[in-house]
Amino acid sequence: MPSSEAAPVVKRRAVFAGVAAAVFALAACCGGDEESDAGVDGSARDAGARDEDSGRDSGAVDGGAPAASWNRVEGLPETCYAFTAEDPIAAAGGELVFRPCADAEGCRRLDVDWHPYDGPRIDFAGILGAYSDGAFHFAFRRGWWREGWRLHVVGSDEGPVRHVLRTRSFDRRSGGCLAGPMAVSATEAVITLMQYTAAGSVTHLHVLRLSRSLPGGVRLLASLDTAALRGQRGAQRVMLGEDFVAIFVVPGGDILRVDHDGTTSWLTDTSMRSPVLEDAANDLVLLNHGWPDASIWAARGRELASPFISGGDAAFNPHSDGADIVWLQAYGLVSGAGRWERTELWTSPFSPDPRELAPRRVVEDAPFNRMYALGHGVVAAGEPATLSLSLWGLTGERLGALPVPRDTELRGTIILAMGEESVAYSPTWRVRPYGGEHETLRIQRYDSLAP
């Protein structure tokens, strides 16, 4: 229920063990650090014929990447390589194509015309997508290990490629930048870059905004050194609001707001207990606060987060699409088991004012312990008993389970967006050569789901 009372103090960051634990070994927040999957020795040479003075790069990338003309992102340090493509469609290797899934009815999949076991690959890790105007908007990464380059492609299932950003793994001789998590909307995308020294120490977090409304399609919103980051070392999750970006920084677990004009504001402080960024809607940022007596807090505008929803023995895991808000309420913590005796799904029409919420219970004894997305009256949630990811309507009915293609599994960042008639999600390949992951995007109709 809506509440303005804070809970008593317990150990910081314990929320990850309870609230975020899920059947698929899914993290509470999305990782996106390229360091683990680039697979490149820092001494790799630059394949492109780059003109450092002009900031242009005319060369192709090794490993079969398409040739294109590139413009360097202004404002970044020399060792932080980031370029935008003048022709995004050419840089992406052509238009994005969706074809029917061979193993499921009512399903389309992004066609990947390269073999997953060598050369370029597709990766949805750390990507948050969106649904708007009848289309799914998303981003993915393609990698070329020999030269350490990555392409970050932004597009939709109904339109052309909007942006392609090219980054490179840092060089162990001179340092550089690693791309972190991204977020996507119908009109823009945001990507984070962590800058490292040659010794591997973090020096800065750079936040890039990609939008066709910007000159050259890109703008460096902020460059924050470790002092400005309160000593934090990385971005673990980013969420897009109406005119800002919310960033969950680690290891301390603070939430930073970066407005489109470059203004930065901390939405959490040291008095808060285990804040975890969950979602952003309109001008509101939603977060989990505390554990095990968790409650939901919210930050309006640039204000510090404050209590927003509480109920049961714990209220947590909020999501909103700007029309509705959902959350879980739990009862009877099982000692030493990290789980609850009973979990309920609750919802309310969205409001930034907790006094105007109208909570109602949707599912009294929910078979899931974690939700991953909300959109158009549909929730995606993980079910421990069946090791599946299921979809539920806000009227309380279970719509069905998402199909898991052969040789894949559901883990990591698996939900991109919920649409009016379909869900977009990204299964993960079980076989991971070079320590990387091979994923593709599937769009599944609700009316064709398995029981």
TORKOL-4160 file (C-alpha; in steps of 0.2 Angstrom, whole numbers, padded with zeros to 4 digits, m for minus):
451
<pt num="1" X="0000" Y="0000" Z="0000"/>
<pt num="2" X="0006" Y="0018" Z="m0002"/>
<pt num="3" X="0016" Y="0023" Z="0013"/>
<pt num="4" X="0028" Y="0037" Z="0018"/>
<pt num="5" X="0037" Y="0027" Z="0032"/>
<pt num="6" X="0055" Y="0021" Z="0030"/>
<pt num="7" X="0060" Y="0004" Z="0036"/>
<pt num="8" X="0074" Y="0001" Z="0049"/>
<pt num="9" X="0092" Y="m0001" Z="0045"/>
<pt num="10" X="0099" Y="m0018" Z="0039"/>
<pt num="11" X="0115" Y="m0022" Z="0031"/>
<pt num="12" X="0118" Y="m0013" Z="0014"/>
<pt num="13" X="0117" Y="m0022" Z="m0003"/>
<pt num="14" X="0108" Y="m0038" Z="0005"/>
<pt num="15" X="0094" Y="m0035" Z="m0007"/>
<pt num="16" X="0103" Y="m0043" Z="m0022"/>
<pt num="17" X="0103" Y="m0060" Z="m0013"/>
<pt num="18" X="0084" Y="m0060" Z="m0010"/>
<pt num="19" X="0075" Y="m0048" Z="m0022"/>
<pt num="20" X="0085" Y="m0051" Z="m0037"/>
<pt num="21" X="0088" Y="m0070" Z="m0036"/>
<pt num="22" X="0079" Y="m0079" Z="m0049"/>
<pt num="23" X="0077" Y="m0096" Z="m0057"/>
<pt num="24" X="0087" Y="m0093" Z="m0072"/>
<pt num="25" X="0102" Y="m0086" Z="m0062"/>
<pt num="26" X="0097" Y="m0069" Z="m0069"/>
<pt num="27" X="0105" Y="m0054" Z="m0062"/>
<pt num="28" X="0095" Y="m0040" Z="m0053"/>
<pt num="29" X="0103" Y="m0028" Z="m0065"/>
<pt num="30" X="0110" Y="m0029" Z="m0083"/>
<pt num="31" X="0128" Y="m0031" Z="m0086"/>
<pt num="32" X="0136" Y="m0024" Z="m0101"/>
<pt num="33" X="0155" Y="m0023" Z="m0099"/>
<pt num="34" X="0164" Y="m0027" Z="m0115"/>
<pt num="35" X="0179" Y="m0032" Z="m0106"/>
<pt num="36" X="0173" Y="m0050" Z="m0103"/>
<pt num="37" X="0168" Y="m0053" Z="m0121"/>
<pt num="38" X="0179" Y="m0044" Z="m0132"/>
<pt num="39" X="0192" Y="m0057" Z="m0131"/>
<pt num="40" X="0206" Y="m0046" Z="m0138"/>
<pt num="41" X="0224" Y="m0043" Z="m0133"/>
<pt num="42" X="0226" Y="m0024" Z="m0130"/>
<pt num="43" X="0241" Y="m0024" Z="m0142"/>
<pt num="44" X="0229" Y="m0027" Z="m0157"/>
<pt num="45" X="0232" Y="m0015" Z="m0171"/>
<pt num="46" X="0219" Y="m0003" Z="m0177"/>
<pt num="47" X="0212" Y="m0010" Z="m0194"/>
<pt num="48" X="0204" Y="0007" Z="m0200"/>
<pt num="49" X="0214" Y="0019" Z="m0209"/>
<pt num="50" X="0210" Y="0033" Z="m0196"/>
<pt num="51" X="0215" Y="0051" Z="m0199"/>
<pt num="52" X="0217" Y="0057" Z="m0181"/>
<pt num="53" X="0217" Y="0075" Z="m0186"/>
<pt num="54" X="0201" Y="0075" Z="m0195"/>
<pt num="55" X="0192" Y="0063" Z="m0184"/>
<pt num="56" X="0187" Y="0052" Z="m0198"/>
<pt num="57" X="0189" Y="0034" Z="m0201"/>
<pt num="58" X="0188" Y="0027" Z="m0219"/>
<pt num="59" X="0192" Y="0009" Z="m0216"/>
<pt num="60" X="0184" Y="m0008" Z="m0215"/>
<pt num="61" X="0185" Y="m0018" Z="m0199"/>
<pt num="62" X="0193" Y="m0035" Z="m0199"/>
<pt num="63" X="0183" Y="m0051" Z="m0198"/>
<pt num="64" X="0170" Y="m0047" Z="m0212"/>
<pt num="65" X="0163" Y="m0031" Z="m0205"/>
<pt num="66" X="0156" Y="m0019" Z="m0218"/>
<pt num="67" X="0166" Y="m0005" Z="m0224"/>
<pt num="68" X="0159" Y="0013" Z="m0220"/>
<pt num="69" X="0164" Y="0031" Z="m0216"/>
<pt num="70" X="0164" Y="0035" Z="m0198"/>
<pt num="71" X="0165" Y="0052" Z="m0188"/>
<pt num="72" X="0173" Y="0052" Z="m0171"/>
<pt num="73" X="0163" Y="0057" Z="m0156"/>
<pt num="74" X="0168" Y="0074" Z="m0151"/>
<pt num="75" X="0173" Y="0077" Z="m0133"/>
<pt num="76" X="0181" Y="0060" Z="m0129"/>
<pt num="77" X="0199" Y="0057" Z="m0124"/>
<pt num="78" X="0211" Y="0052" Z="m0138"/>
<pt num="79" X="0212" Y="0034" Z="m0131"/>
<pt num="80" X="0193" Y="0032" Z="m0130"/>
<pt num="81" X="0188" Y="0026" Z="m0147"/>
<pt num="82" X="0170" Y="0029" Z="m0152"/>
<pt num="83" X="0164" Y="0033" Z="m0170"/>
<pt num="84" X="0147" Y="0036" Z="m0178"/>
<pt num="85" X="0143" Y="0029" Z="m0195"/>
<pt num="86" X="0138" Y="0042" Z="m0209"/>
<pt num="87" X="0127" Y="0028" Z="m0217"/>
<pt num="88" X="0120" Y="0017" Z="m0203"/>
<pt num="89" X="0112" Y="0005" Z="m0215"/>
<pt num="90" X="0128" Y="0002" Z="m0224"/>
<pt num="91" X="0138" Y="0001" Z="m0208"/>
<pt num="92" X="0126" Y="m0012" Z="m0201"/>
<pt num="93" X="0128" Y="m0023" Z="m0216"/>
<pt num="94" X="0111" Y="m0019" Z="m0224"/>
<pt num="95" X="0093" Y="m0018" Z="m0217"/>
<pt num="96" X="0088" Y="m0028" Z="m0203"/>
<pt num="97" X="0077" Y="m0043" Z="m0208"/>
<pt num="98" X="0065" Y="m0054" Z="m0198"/>
<pt num="99" X="0060" Y="m0071" Z="m0204"/>
<pt num="100" X="0048" Y="m0084" Z="m0196"/>
<pt num="101" X="0055" Y="m0095" Z="m0182"/>
<pt num="102" X="0057" Y="m0113" Z="m0187"/>
<pt num="103" X="0052" Y="m0120" Z="m0170"/>
<pt num="104" X="0037" Y="m0109" Z="m0164"/>
<pt num="105" X="0021" Y="m0103" Z="m0171"/>
<pt num="106" X="0017" Y="m0084" Z="m0171"/>
<pt num="107" X="0036" Y="m0080" Z="m0170"/>
<pt num="108" X="0048" Y="m0070" Z="m0180"/>
<pt num="109" X="0067" Y="m0069" Z="m0177"/>
<pt num="110" X="0080" Y="m0057" Z="m0182"/>
<pt num="111" X="0090" Y="m0065" Z="m0196"/>
<pt num="112" X="0108" Y="m0067" Z="m0193"/>
<pt num="113" X="0118" Y="m0071" Z="m0208"/>
<pt num="114" X="0134" Y="m0076" Z="m0200"/>
<pt num="115" X="0139" Y="m0092" Z="m0191"/>
<pt num="116" X="0138" Y="m0090" Z="m0172"/>
<pt num="117" X="0154" Y="m0100" Z="m0169"/>
<pt num="118" X="0167" Y="m0089" Z="m0178"/>
<pt num="119" X="0169" Y="m0071" Z="m0183"/>
<pt num="120" X="0156" Y="m0058" Z="m0180"/>
<pt num="121" X="0142" Y="m0061" Z="m0167"/>
<pt num="122" X="0126" Y="m0053" Z="m0160"/>
<pt num="123" X="0124" Y="m0049" Z="m0142"/>
<pt num="124" X="0109" Y="m0041" Z="m0133"/>
<pt num="125" X="0118" Y="m0042" Z="m0116"/>
<pt num="126" X="0115" Y="m0026" Z="m0106"/>
<pt num="127" X="0101" Y="m0019" Z="m0118"/>
<pt num="128" X="0085" Y="m0012" Z="m0113"/>
<pt num="129" X="0072" Y="m0010" Z="m0127"/>
<pt num="130" X="0055" Y="m0001" Z="m0130"/>
<pt num="131" X="0039" Y="m0003" Z="m0139"/>
<pt num="132" X="0031" Y="0012" Z="m0147"/>
<pt num="133" X="0020" Y="0016" Z="m0163"/>
<pt num="134" X="0018" Y="m0002" Z="m0167"/>
<pt num="135" X="0036" Y="m0006" Z="m0167"/>
<pt num="136" X="0049" Y="m0014" Z="m0156"/>
<pt num="137" X="0065" Y="m0003" Z="m0154"/>
<pt num="138" X="0081" Y="m0011" Z="m0149"/>
<pt num="139" X="0100" Y="m0011" Z="m0150"/>
<pt num="140" X="0112" Y="m0025" Z="m0152"/>
<pt num="141" X="0131" Y="m0027" Z="m0153"/>
<pt num="142" X="0142" Y="m0036" Z="m0166"/>
<pt num="143" X="0160" Y="m0040" Z="m0162"/>
<pt num="144" X="0176" Y="m0043" Z="m0172"/>
<pt num="145" X="0188" Y="m0050" Z="m0160"/>
<pt num="146" X="0204" Y="m0050" Z="m0170"/>
<pt num="147" X="0204" Y="m0031" Z="m0170"/>
<pt num="148" X="0194" Y="m0027" Z="m0154"/>
<pt num="149" X="0180" Y="m0017" Z="m0163"/>
<pt num="150" X="0162" Y="m0018" Z="m0158"/>
<pt num="151" X="0147" Y="m0011" Z="m0168"/>
<pt num="152" X="0132" Y="m0005" Z="m0158"/>
<pt num="153" X="0117" Y="m0005" Z="m0169"/>
<pt num="154" X="0101" Y="0004" Z="m0165"/>
<pt num="155" X="0085" Y="0000" Z="m0175"/>
<pt num="156" X="0068" Y="m0008" Z="m0175"/>
<pt num="157" X="0058" Y="m0022" Z="m0183"/>
<pt num="158" X="0047" Y="m0010" Z="m0193"/>
<pt num="159" X="0060" Y="0003" Z="m0199"/>
<pt num="160" X="0078" Y="0006" Z="m0205"/>
<pt num="161" X="0094" Y="0006" Z="m0194"/>
<pt num="162" X="0094" Y="0022" Z="m0185"/>
<pt num="163" X="0112" Y="0023" Z="m0178"/>
<pt num="164" X="0128" Y="0013" Z="m0178"/>
<pt num="165" X="0142" Y="0017" Z="m0165"/>
<pt num="166" X="0159" Y="0009" Z="m0166"/>
<pt num="167" X="0169" Y="0006" Z="m0151"/>
<pt num="168" X="0186" Y="m0003" Z="m0147"/>
<pt num="169" X="0192" Y="m0012" Z="m0132"/>
<pt num="170" X="0205" Y="m0003" Z="m0122"/>
<pt num="171" X="0223" Y="m0006" Z="m0126"/>
<pt num="172" X="0234" Y="m0013" Z="m0112"/>
<pt num="173" X="0248" Y="m0001" Z="m0117"/>
<pt num="174" X="0238" Y="0015" Z="m0116"/>
<pt num="175" X="0221" Y="0011" Z="m0108"/>
<pt num="176" X="0205" Y="0016" Z="m0117"/>
<pt num="177" X="0186" Y="0014" Z="m0115"/>
<pt num="178" X="0175" Y="m0001" Z="m0113"/>
<pt num="179" X="0156" Y="0000" Z="m0118"/>
<pt num="180" X="0144" Y="m0003" Z="m0104"/>
<pt num="181" X="0125" Y="m0005" Z="m0103"/>
<pt num="182" X="0113" Y="0003" Z="m0116"/>
<pt num="183" X="0095" Y="0009" Z="m0116"/>
<pt num="184" X="0084" Y="0012" Z="m0131"/>
<pt num="185" X="0068" Y="0021" Z="m0134"/>
<pt num="186" X="0058" Y="0025" Z="m0150"/>
<pt num="187" X="0068" Y="0041" Z="m0153"/>
<pt num="188" X="0085" Y="0039" Z="m0145"/>
<pt num="189" X="0098" Y="0027" Z="m0137"/>
<pt num="190" X="0110" Y="0029" Z="m0123"/>
<pt num="191" X="0127" Y="0020" Z="m0121"/>
<pt num="192" X="0139" Y="0021" Z="m0107"/>
<pt num="193" X="0158" Y="0020" Z="m0109"/>
<pt num="194" X="0170" Y="0017" Z="m0094"/>
<pt num="195" X="0188" Y="0024" Z="m0097"/>
<pt num="196" X="0202" Y="0014" Z="m0090"/>
<pt num="197" X="0221" Y="0017" Z="m0088"/>
<pt num="198" X="0233" Y="0005" Z="m0095"/>
<pt num="199" X="0234" Y="m0003" Z="m0077"/>
<pt num="200" X="0216" Y="m0006" Z="m0078"/>
<pt num="201" X="0210" Y="0008" Z="m0066"/>
<pt num="202" X="0194" Y="0017" Z="m0069"/>
<pt num="203" X="0196" Y="0036" Z="m0072"/>
<pt num="204" X="0179" Y="0041" Z="m0080"/>
<pt num="205" X="0162" Y="0037" Z="m0085"/>
<pt num="206" X="0156" Y="0044" Z="m0101"/>
<pt num="207" X="0138" Y="0045" Z="m0106"/>
<pt num="208" X="0133" Y="0046" Z="m0125"/>
<pt num="209" X="0116" Y="0050" Z="m0132"/>
<pt num="210" X="0111" Y="0045" Z="m0149"/>
<pt num="211" X="0097" Y="0054" Z="m0158"/>
<pt num="212" X="0093" Y="0059" Z="m0175"/>
<pt num="213" X="0088" Y="0076" Z="m0168"/>
<pt num="214" X="0106" Y="0079" Z="m0163"/>
<pt num="215" X="0119" Y="0086" Z="m0175"/>
<pt num="216" X="0129" Y="0072" Z="m0181"/>
<pt num="217" X="0117" Y="0060" Z="m0172"/>
<pt num="218" X="0127" Y="0060" Z="m0156"/>
<pt num="219" X="0131" Y="0070" Z="m0141"/>
<pt num="220" X="0142" Y="0067" Z="m0126"/>
<pt num="221" X="0130" Y="0071" Z="m0111"/>
<pt num="222" X="0143" Y="0069" Z="m0097"/>
<pt num="223" X="0161" Y="0064" Z="m0093"/>
<pt num="224" X="0162" Y="0060" Z="m0074"/>
<pt num="225" X="0178" Y="0056" Z="m0065"/>
<pt num="226" X="0179" Y="0044" Z="m0050"/>
<pt num="227" X="0178" Y="0059" Z="m0038"/>
<pt num="228" X="0161" Y="0064" Z="m0046"/>
<pt num="229" X="0156" Y="0046" Z="m0046"/>
<pt num="230" X="0158" Y="0045" Z="m0027"/>
<pt num="231" X="0172" Y="0032" Z="m0030"/>
<pt num="232" X="0161" Y="0020" Z="m0040"/>
<pt num="233" X="0169" Y="0010" Z="m0054"/>
<pt num="234" X="0156" Y="0006" Z="m0067"/>
<pt num="235" X="0138" Y="0007" Z="m0073"/>
<pt num="236" X="0128" Y="m0008" Z="m0071"/>
<pt num="237" X="0111" Y="m0003" Z="m0078"/>
<pt num="238" X="0104" Y="0012" Z="m0087"/>
<pt num="239" X="0085" Y="0017" Z="m0089"/>
<pt num="240" X="0078" Y="0031" Z="m0100"/>
<pt num="241" X="0066" Y="0044" Z="m0094"/>
<pt num="242" X="0057" Y="0057" Z="m0103"/>
<pt num="243" X="0072" Y="0069" Z="m0104"/>
<pt num="244" X="0085" Y="0060" Z="m0094"/>
<pt num="245" X="0095" Y="0045" Z="m0091"/>
<pt num="246" X="0095" Y="0035" Z="m0074"/>
<pt num="247" X="0112" Y="0025" Z="m0071"/>
<pt num="248" X="0115" Y="0012" Z="m0058"/>
<pt num="249" X="0133" Y="0014" Z="m0053"/>
<pt num="250" X="0143" Y="0000" Z="m0044"/>
<pt num="251" X="0150" Y="m0007" Z="m0032"/>
<pt num="252" X="0142" Y="0005" Z="m0020"/>
<pt num="253" X="0124" Y="0004" Z="m0028"/>
<pt num="254" X="0120" Y="0023" Z="m0031"/>
<pt num="255" X="0108" Y="0030" Z="m0044"/>
<pt num="256" X="0114" Y="0045" Z="m0054"/>
<pt num="257" X="0102" Y="0055" Z="m0065"/>
<pt num="258" X="0110" Y="0064" Z="m0081"/>
<pt num="259" X="0098" Y="0076" Z="m0090"/>
<pt num="260" X="0098" Y="0079" Z="m0108"/>
<pt num="261" X="0106" Y="0096" Z="m0105"/>
<pt num="262" X="0121" Y="0087" Z="m0096"/>
<pt num="263" X="0115" Y="0092" Z="m0078"/>
<pt num="264" X="0119" Y="0077" Z="m0066"/>
<pt num="265" X="0110" Y="0074" Z="m0049"/>
<pt num="266" X="0112" Y="0060" Z="m0037"/>
<pt num="267" X="0095" Y="0052" Z="m0032"/>
<pt num="268" X="0102" Y="0042" Z="m0018"/>
<pt num="269" X="0113" Y="0045" Z="m0003"/>
<pt num="270" X="0123" Y="0035" Z="0010"/>
<pt num="271" X="0108" Y="0035" Z="0022"/>
<pt num="272" X="0098" Y="0024" Z="0010"/>
<pt num="273" X="0099" Y="0005" Z="0012"/>
<pt num="274" X="0103" Y="m0006" Z="m0003"/>
<pt num="275" X="0095" Y="0005" Z="m0017"/>
<pt num="276" X="0093" Y="m0004" Z="m0033"/>
<pt num="277" X="0087" Y="0004" Z="m0049"/>
<pt num="278" X="0072" Y="m0005" Z="m0056"/>
<pt num="279" X="0063" Y="0007" Z="m0069"/>
<pt num="280" X="0060" Y="0024" Z="m0075"/>
<pt num="281" X="0043" Y="0031" Z="m0081"/>
<pt num="282" X="0040" Y="0049" Z="m0087"/>
<pt num="283" X="0050" Y="0060" Z="m0074"/>
<pt num="284" X="0050" Y="0046" Z="m0060"/>
<pt num="285" X="0064" Y="0034" Z="m0056"/>
<pt num="286" X="0058" Y="0018" Z="m0046"/>
<pt num="287" X="0070" Y="0008" Z="m0035"/>
<pt num="288" X="0070" Y="m0006" Z="m0022"/>
<pt num="289" X="0075" Y="0000" Z="m0005"/>
<pt num="290" X="0081" Y="m0011" Z="0010"/>
<pt num="291" X="0081" Y="m0030" Z="0013"/>
<pt num="292" X="0072" Y="m0041" Z="0019"/>
<pt num="293" X="0059" Y="m0028" Z="0024"/>
<pt num="294" X="0060" Y="m0020" Z="0007"/>
<pt num="295" X="0050" Y="m0006" Z="0001"/>
<pt num="296" X="0049" Y="0004" Z="m0015"/>
<pt num="297" X="0055" Y="0021" Z="m0016"/>
<pt num="298" X="0054" Y="0034" Z="m0030"/>
<pt num="299" X="0064" Y="0050" Z="m0036"/>
<pt num="300" X="0054" Y="0063" Z="m0044"/>
<pt num="301" X="0064" Y="0075" Z="m0055"/>
<pt num="302" X="0081" Y="0079" Z="m0047"/>
<pt num="303" X="0075" Y="0076" Z="m0029"/>
<pt num="304" X="0082" Y="0062" Z="m0018"/>
<pt num="305" X="0072" Y="0046" Z="m0018"/>
<pt num="306" X="0059" Y="0044" Z="m0004"/>
<pt num="307" X="0046" Y="0031" Z="0001"/>
<pt num="308" X="0033" Y="0027" Z="m0012"/>
<pt num="309" X="0025" Y="0010" Z="m0009"/>
<pt num="310" X="0026" Y="m0003" Z="0005"/>
<pt num="311" X="0015" Y="m0018" Z="0009"/>
<pt num="312" X="0016" Y="m0035" Z="0016"/>
<pt num="313" X="0032" Y="m0040" Z="0024"/>
<pt num="314" X="0041" Y="m0033" Z="0009"/>
<pt num="315" X="0037" Y="m0024" Z="m0007"/>
<pt num="316" X="0049" Y="m0024" Z="m0021"/>
<pt num="317" X="0053" Y="m0026" Z="m0040"/>
<pt num="318" X="0042" Y="m0011" Z="m0047"/>
<pt num="319" X="0040" Y="m0009" Z="m0065"/>
<pt num="320" X="0030" Y="0004" Z="m0075"/>
<pt num="321" X="0026" Y="0009" Z="m0093"/>
<pt num="322" X="0019" Y="0026" Z="m0089"/>
<pt num="323" X="0001" Y="0019" Z="m0089"/>
<pt num="324" X="0002" Y="0006" Z="m0075"/>
<pt num="325" X="0014" Y="0002" Z="m0061"/>
<pt num="326" X="0016" Y="m0016" Z="m0054"/>
<pt num="327" X="0026" Y="m0023" Z="m0040"/>
<pt num="328" X="0027" Y="m0039" Z="m0029"/>
<pt num="329" X="0022" Y="m0040" Z="m0011"/>
<pt num="330" X="0029" Y="m0055" Z="m0001"/>
<pt num="331" X="0025" Y="m0063" Z="0016"/>
<pt num="332" X="0034" Y="m0075" Z="0028"/>
<pt num="333" X="0052" Y="m0075" Z="0024"/>
<pt num="334" X="0059" Y="m0093" Z="0025"/>
<pt num="335" X="0074" Y="m0092" Z="0037"/>
<pt num="336" X="0090" Y="m0096" Z="0028"/>
<pt num="337" X="0082" Y="m0100" Z="0012"/>
<pt num="338" X="0081" Y="m0083" Z="0004"/>
<pt num="339" X="0063" Y="m0085" Z="m0002"/>
<pt num="340" X="0046" Y="m0081" Z="0004"/>
<pt num="341" X="0031" Y="m0092" Z="0009"/>
<pt num="342" X="0020" Y="m0082" Z="m0002"/>
<pt num="343" X="0022" Y="m0068" Z="m0016"/>
<pt num="344" X="0008" Y="m0058" Z="m0023"/>
<pt num="345" X="0007" Y="m0047" Z="m0039"/>
<pt num="346" X="0000" Y="m0029" Z="m0036"/>
<pt num="347" X="m0004" Y="m0015" Z="m0048"/>
<pt num="348" X="m0011" Y="0002" Z="m0049"/>
<pt num="349" X="m0014" Y="0015" Z="m0062"/>
<pt num="350" X="0002" Y="0025" Z="m0063"/>
<pt num="351" X="0004" Y="0041" Z="m0054"/>
<pt num="352" X="0020" Y="0050" Z="m0048"/>
<pt num="353" X="0011" Y="0054" Z="m0032"/>
<pt num="354" X="0010" Y="0039" Z="m0020"/>
<pt num="355" X="m0006" Y="0047" Z="m0012"/>
<pt num="356" X="m0015" Y="0045" Z="m0029"/>
<pt num="357" X="m0011" Y="0027" Z="m0031"/>
<pt num="358" X="m0025" Y="0014" Z="m0031"/>
<pt num="359" X="m0017" Y="m0003" Z="m0027"/>
<pt num="360" X="m0026" Y="m0019" Z="m0031"/>
<pt num="361" X="m0020" Y="m0037" Z="m0030"/>
<pt num="362" X="m0019" Y="m0046" Z="m0046"/>
<pt num="363" X="m0012" Y="m0063" Z="m0041"/>
<pt num="364" X="m0014" Y="m0069" Z="m0023"/>
<pt num="365" X="m0002" Y="m0083" Z="m0023"/>
<pt num="366" X="0010" Y="m0079" Z="m0038"/>
<pt num="367" X="0021" Y="m0094" Z="m0044"/>
<pt num="368" X="0035" Y="m0081" Z="m0048"/>
<pt num="369" X="0048" Y="m0072" Z="m0038"/>
<pt num="370" X="0054" Y="m0059" Z="m0050"/>
<pt num="371" X="0047" Y="m0048" Z="m0064"/>
<pt num="372" X="0057" Y="m0042" Z="m0079"/>
<pt num="373" X="0045" Y="m0031" Z="m0089"/>
<pt num="374" X="0028" Y="m0023" Z="m0090"/>
<pt num="375" X="0019" Y="m0016" Z="m0105"/>
<pt num="376" X="0002" Y="m0014" Z="m0112"/>
<pt num="377" X="m0006" Y="m0023" Z="m0097"/>
<pt num="378" X="0006" Y="m0038" Z="m0098"/>
<pt num="379" X="0020" Y="m0044" Z="m0086"/>
<pt num="380" X="0034" Y="m0055" Z="m0089"/>
<pt num="381" X="0040" Y="m0065" Z="m0074"/>
<pt num="382" X="0051" Y="m0080" Z="m0069"/>
<pt num="383" X="0043" Y="m0096" Z="m0062"/>
<pt num="384" X="0055" Y="m0106" Z="m0051"/>
<pt num="385" X="0044" Y="m0122" Z="m0051"/>
<pt num="386" X="0044" Y="m0124" Z="m0070"/>
<pt num="387" X="0060" Y="m0115" Z="m0074"/>
<pt num="388" X="0051" Y="m0105" Z="m0086"/>
<pt num="389" X="0047" Y="m0087" Z="m0090"/>
<pt num="390" X="0029" Y="m0083" Z="m0091"/>
<pt num="391" X="0017" Y="m0069" Z="m0096"/>
<pt num="392" X="0003" Y="m0063" Z="m0086"/>
<pt num="393" X="m0011" Y="m0051" Z="m0089"/>
<pt num="394" X="m0016" Y="m0037" Z="m0076"/>
<pt num="395" X="m0033" Y="m0046" Z="m0075"/>
<pt num="396" X="m0024" Y="m0060" Z="m0067"/>
<pt num="397" X="m0024" Y="m0073" Z="m0081"/>
<pt num="398" X="m0008" Y="m0082" Z="m0086"/>
<pt num="399" X="m0006" Y="m0080" Z="m0105"/>
<pt num="400" X="0008" Y="m0094" Z="m0106"/>
<pt num="401" X="0026" Y="m0097" Z="m0106"/>
<pt num="402" X="0039" Y="m0091" Z="m0118"/>
<pt num="403" X="0046" Y="m0104" Z="m0130"/>
<pt num="404" X="0065" Y="m0108" Z="m0127"/>
<pt num="405" X="0073" Y="m0112" Z="m0144"/>
<pt num="406" X="0085" Y="m0128" Z="m0145"/>
<pt num="407" X="0102" Y="m0125" Z="m0139"/>
<pt num="408" X="0097" Y="m0109" Z="m0130"/>
<pt num="409" X="0092" Y="m0104" Z="m0112"/>
<pt num="410" X="0083" Y="m0090" Z="m0104"/>
<pt num="411" X="0096" Y="m0080" Z="m0093"/>
<pt num="412" X="0104" Y="m0063" Z="m0091"/>
<pt num="413" X="0094" Y="m0049" Z="m0100"/>
<pt num="414" X="0081" Y="m0059" Z="m0108"/>
<pt num="415" X="0066" Y="m0046" Z="m0110"/>
<pt num="416" X="0067" Y="m0032" Z="m0122"/>
<pt num="417" X="0050" Y="m0025" Z="m0123"/>
<pt num="418" X="0031" Y="m0029" Z="m0121"/>
<pt num="419" X="0020" Y="m0024" Z="m0136"/>
<pt num="420" X="0001" Y="m0024" Z="m0139"/>
<pt num="421" X="0001" Y="m0041" Z="m0147"/>
<pt num="422" X="0019" Y="m0048" Z="m0145"/>
<pt num="423" X="0034" Y="m0049" Z="m0134"/>
<pt num="424" X="0052" Y="m0046" Z="m0139"/>
<pt num="425" X="0065" Y="m0056" Z="m0130"/>
<pt num="426" X="0083" Y="m0063" Z="m0133"/>
<pt num="427" X="0087" Y="m0081" Z="m0128"/>
<pt num="428" X="0105" Y="m0085" Z="m0125"/>
<pt num="429" X="0116" Y="m0098" Z="m0134"/>
<pt num="430" X="0122" Y="m0111" Z="m0122"/>
<pt num="431" X="0138" Y="m0114" Z="m0132"/>
<pt num="432" X="0149" Y="m0098" Z="m0129"/>
<pt num="433" X="0166" Y="m0099" Z="m0138"/>
<pt num="434" X="0179" Y="m0086" Z="m0133"/>
<pt num="435" X="0170" Y="m0083" Z="m0117"/>
<pt num="436" X="0156" Y="m0073" Z="m0127"/>
<pt num="437" X="0138" Y="m0076" Z="m0129"/>
<pt num="438" X="0127" Y="m0078" Z="m0145"/>
<pt num="439" X="0110" Y="m0071" Z="m0144"/>
<pt num="440" X="0096" Y="m0066" Z="m0156"/>
<pt num="441" X="0080" Y="m0057" Z="m0155"/>
<pt num="442" X="0063" Y="m0066" Z="m0156"/>
<pt num="443" X="0046" Y="m0058" Z="m0157"/>
<pt num="444" X="0032" Y="m0069" Z="m0151"/>
<pt num="445" X="0014" Y="m0066" Z="m0152"/>
<pt num="446" X="0004" Y="m0068" Z="m0136"/>
<pt num="447" X="m0010" Y="m0078" Z="m0144"/>
<pt num="448" X="0003" Y="m0092" Z="m0149"/>
<pt num="449" X="0011" Y="m0095" Z="m0132"/>
<pt num="450" X="0013" Y="m0112" Z="m0125"/>
<pt num="451" X="0003" Y="m0116" Z="m0109"/>
